[in-house]
Amino acid sequence: MSWGGLKKATSRMGTTIMQKTGQIERTVDREFAEEEGRYRVLEKECGNLQKDAKTYLDALRSMASAQARIAETISLFYSADRSSDGAMAGHAYKAAVDELDAGVGRELDAPYRATVLEPVGKLNSYFATINAAIDKRNHKMIDYDAARAKVKKLVEKPSDDTTKLPRAQQEHDEAKDIFNLLNDQLIAELPLLVDLRIPYLDPSFEAMVRSQLRFAEEGYEKLSGVQRYFADNIRDDYANGALDGQVEAALEEMKELSIYGP
């Protein structure tokens, strides 16, 4: 920071402290406060959207990888009896999830990044410039408040130097004009920015839904092919508890093994 910038920052800090103690009046613009509040909501929600959109993609990758590892383990369980229905189902399941795992990187990852993550990330990158404009407006507001307080003081307690009040009044007018220019610009443009979020995000929202749908359809299609290796009554057996009985029977046989212990 330059020496001039340091002096301004120190002066503004002093003005802010005096405003907090009630020695200097602070400018209050309710219209700007309302528009800034709406903008802050947009800024926060866009940040959450970017974070959650990335988490979703990471979760899909993790799920596909976990499925692949599960399929690998199941195929090992049936490796000694490759001709059984279970072994055939395990082999089909492994082939299906391997394709799904590869499909996440090949068909989902790149399009999702291009149509969802990158546009949302670009929108978030604009907020730094907007925040800088808001900070500049706030700095100029402090300068204006300080200049107004200086004029008020000289009016209430005139100085022996008759040139001080005209100079202070000129500084006040210049500070007021600069502040009003920045303030009016933000009041006019912040609502436009907030309203543009919908046409900007519409294509990304549609692309996200389409990519999710495609992934779900491919998963359903590939995993449906595995079902033909299971008996037709498997769902009924599960519903009426017959499968629970099979599991319990297998556990009882395990318990009868000598390695199970007394």
C-alpha positions in Angstrom: 0.0 0.0 0.0 1.3 3.5 -0.9 1.8 6.2 1.7 -1.3 8.0 0.3 -3.3 4.9 0.6 -2.1 4.3 4.1 -3.1 7.8 5.1 -6.6 7.3 3.6 -7.0 4.0 5.4 -6.0 5.5 8.7 -8.3 8.4 8.2 -11.2 6.2 7.4 -10.5 4.0 10.4 -10.7 7.1 12.6 -13.9 8.2 11.0 -15.4 4.7 11.5 -14.5 4.7 15.2 -16.0 8.2 15.7 -19.2 7.0 13.9 -19.5 4.1 16.3 -19.2 6.4 19.3 -21.8 8.8 17.8 -19.4 11.7 17.1 -19.9 11.6 13.3 -23.2 10.9 11.5 -23.3 7.8 9.3 -25.0 7.8 5.9 -27.8 5.3 5.8 -29.2 4.3 2.4 -32.0 1.8 2.9 -32.4 1.2 -0.8 -28.8 0.2 -1.2 -28.9 -2.0 1.9 -31.9 -3.9 0.5 -30.3 -4.5 -2.8 -27.0 -5.5 -1.2 -28.9 -7.9 1.0 -30.4 -9.6 -2.0 -27.0 -9.7 -3.7 -25.4 -11.3 -0.6 -28.0 -14.1 -0.7 -27.2 -14.7 -4.3 -23.4 -14.8 -3.5 -23.9 -17.2 -0.7 -26.2 -19.6 -2.6 -24.0 -19.6 -5.7 -21.1 -20.6 -3.5 -23.1 -23.4 -2.0 -24.3 -24.4 -5.5 -20.7 -24.7 -6.7 -19.6 -26.7 -3.7 -22.6 -29.1 -3.8 -22.3 -29.6 -7.6 -18.7 -30.6 -7.2 -19.6 -32.9 -4.2 -22.3 -34.6 -6.4 -19.7 -35.4 -9.1 -17.2 -36.6 -6.6 -19.9 -38.8 -5.0 -20.8 -40.3 -8.4 -17.2 -41.2 -8.9 -16.9 -42.6 -5.4 -20.1 -44.7 -5.9 -19.0 -46.1 -9.2 -15.6 -47.0 -7.8 -17.1 -48.6 -4.8 -19.4 -50.6 -7.0 -16.4 -51.8 -9.0 -14.6 -52.9 -5.9 -17.7 -54.7 -4.6 -18.1 -56.5 -8.0 -14.4 -57.5 -7.9 -14.9 -59.1 -4.4 -18.1 -60.9 -5.4 -16.5 -62.3 -8.5 -13.7 -63.7 -6.3 -16.3 -65.4 -4.0 -17.6 -67.3 -7.0 -14.3 -67.9 -8.7 -14.3 -71.6 -7.6 -17.7 -72.3 -9.2 -17.9 -70.4 -12.5 -20.8 -72.4 -13.8 -23.4 -71.6 -11.1 -26.1 -69.0 -11.5 -24.5 -67.0 -8.8 -21.2 -67.0 -10.6 -22.8 -66.0 -13.8 -24.7 -63.1 -12.0 -21.4 -62.0 -10.3 -19.6 -62.0 -13.7 -22.5 -60.0 -15.3 -22.6 -57.6 -12.4 -18.8 -56.9 -12.6 -19.1 -56.3 -16.3 -22.0 -53.9 -15.8 -20.4 -51.8 -13.0 -17.0 -51.7 -14.8 -18.8 -50.1 -17.7 -20.6 -47.7 -15.4 -17.3 -46.8 -13.7 -15.7 -46.1 -17.0 -18.8 -44.2 -18.2 -18.6 -41.7 -15.3 -15.2 -40.5 -16.6 -16.0 -40.9 -20.3 -19.6 -39.7 -20.6 -20.5 -37.8 -17.4 -17.3 -36.1 -16.0 -16.3 -33.9 -18.9 -19.8 -32.8 -20.0 -20.8 -32.1 -16.4 -17.7 -30.0 -15.9 -18.3 -28.1 -19.1 -22.0 -27.4 -18.6 -22.4 -27.2 -14.8 -19.2 -26.7 -12.8 -17.5 -24.3 -15.2 -20.4 -21.9 -15.7 -21.2 -21.9 -12.0 -17.5 -21.3 -11.2 -17.3 -18.5 -13.7 -20.4 -16.8 -12.1 -18.7 -17.1 -8.6 -15.5 -15.5 -10.0 -17.4 -12.3 -10.9 -18.3 -11.7 -7.3 -14.8 -10.6 -6.4 -15.1 -7.6 -8.8 -18.6 -6.7 -7.5 -17.4 -6.9 -3.9 -14.5 -4.6 -4.8 -17.1 -2.1 -6.2 -19.1 -2.3 -3.0 -16.0 -1.8 -0.9 -15.1 1.3 -2.9 -18.6 2.6 -2.5 -18.3 2.1 1.3 -14.9 3.8 1.4 -16.3 6.8 -0.5 -19.3 6.9 1.9 -16.9 7.2 4.8 -15.0 10.0 3.0 -18.3 11.8 2.4 -19.4 11.4 6.0 -16.0 12.8 7.2 -16.3 15.8 4.8 -19.8 16.5 6.0 -18.8 16.4 9.6 -15.9 18.7 8.9 -18.2 21.3 7.3 -20.7 21.0 10.1 -17.9 21.6 12.6 -16.7 24.7 10.8 -20.2 26.1 10.5 -20.8 25.6 14.2 -17.4 26.9 15.3 -16.0 29.2 12.5 -12.3 29.3 12.1 -10.2 32.5 12.0 -9.0 31.3 8.6 -11.9 32.2 6.4 -10.7 30.0 3.6 -11.2 26.8 5.6 -15.0 26.6 5.2 -15.0 27.1 1.4 -12.3 24.4 1.0 -14.1 22.1 3.3 -17.4 22.7 1.4 -15.7 22.0 -1.9 -14.2 18.7 -0.5 -17.7 17.8 0.8 -19.3 18.4 -2.6 -16.7 16.4 -4.4 -17.0 13.5 -1.9 -20.8 13.6 -2.1 -20.8 13.5 -6.0 -18.3 10.5 -6.1 -20.3 8.6 -3.4 -23.7 9.3 -5.1 -22.3 8.2 -8.5 -21.1 4.8 -7.1 -24.1 4.4 -4.9 -26.6 5.0 -7.7 -24.7 2.7 -10.0 -24.8 -0.2 -7.6 -28.5 0.4 -6.7 -29.3 0.3 -10.4 -27.1 -2.7 -11.4 -27.3 -5.1 -8.4 -31.0 -5.9 -9.0 -30.1 -6.6 -12.7 -27.4 -9.0 -11.6 -29.7 -10.8 -9.3 -32.4 -11.1 -11.9 -29.9 -12.4 -14.5 -29.1 -15.5 -12.4 -32.1 -17.4 -13.8 -31.4 -17.1 -17.6 -27.7 -17.6 -16.8 -28.2 -20.8 -14.7 -31.1 -22.3 -16.8 -28.9 -24.1 -19.3 -26.7 -25.5 -16.5 -29.8 -26.7 -14.6 -31.1 -28.5 -17.7 -27.7 -30.0 -18.4 -27.4 -31.3 -14.9 -30.8 -33.0 -15.0 -30.1 -34.5 -18.4 -26.7 -35.9 -17.2 -28.3 -37.3 -14.0 -31.0 -38.9 -16.1 -28.6 -40.4 -18.6 -26.4 -41.9 -15.8 -29.5 -43.3 -14.1 -30.9 -44.8 -17.3 -27.6 -46.4 -18.2 -27.3 -47.8 -14.7 -30.8 -49.2 -14.9 -30.2 -50.7 -18.3 -26.9 -52.4 -17.4 -28.0 -53.7 -14.0 -31.3 -54.9 -15.4 -29.3 -57.4 -17.5 -28.0 -58.9 -14.3 -31.4 -59.8 -13.0 -32.0 -62.5 -15.6 -29.5 -64.7 -13.7 -31.8 -64.6 -10.6 -34.9 -66.7 -10.1 -38.2 -65.0 -10.9 -39.5 -65.5 -7.4 -36.5 -63.8 -5.7 -38.4 -60.7 -4.9 -41.4 -62.6 -3.4 -39.0 -64.7 -1.3 -37.4 -61.5 0.0 -40.8 -60.0 0.8 -42.2 -63.0 2.6 -39.0 -63.7 4.6 -37.9 -66.8 2.8 -34.5 -65.3 2.0 -34.0 -64.5 5.7 -34.5 -68.1 6.4 -31.8 -69.1 4.0 -29.4 -66.6 5.5 -30.1 -67.9 9.0 -29.7 -71.5 7.9 -26.3 -70.7 6.4 -25.3 -68.9 9.6 -26.3 -71.9 11.7 -24.1 -74.1 9.5 -21.2 -71.8 10.1 -21.8 -71.9 13.9 -21.6 -75.7 13.8 -18.0 -75.6 12.4 -15.4 -76.4 15.0 -13.5 -73.2 14.3 -16.5 -71.2 15.6 -15.8 -72.3 19.1 -17.9 -73.5 22.0 
